[in-house]
Amino acid sequence: MQRPIPWFWILLGLLLLLAPGPAGRFLIDLLGSLTLLLLLLPVLFGVAGFVGWQILRRRLRTCAVCGFSSLDLEVCPACGTPFAVSSEQSPLGEGAGMASRSAPGSGEIAAADATIDVEVVAVEDQSA
């Protein structure tokens, strides 16, 4: 047996929504707030995740000897090499070991310091 449609409750709900009384306003405000919360919650989680990732990235240090990444330690947990506190170290620690790997007089240039000039040359069709 099918249940009858609850017309009384539907009409009462519509009357509350359309009525200018405090109960209707409260119901509309509640529905609007819940809708905004459901729409903005993913955005808020995304912003919180992005800020958290940036904070984590700034605290991450990479060992110049073995390349192991760790968080705010004095020595590398993998090889025991002390982290050098210097002004040239990037927030991620990337590239900090590049200058220390090559000796100053070895003639090698660090990749971060190199510039490559590229010239554009027109190629003509060589079909014979």
Summary of the structure (lengths in Angstrom):
residues: 128
radius of gyration: 32.1
end to end distance: 85.5
largest distance: 93.1
contacts: 224
relative contact order: 0.07
helix: 45%
strand: 6%
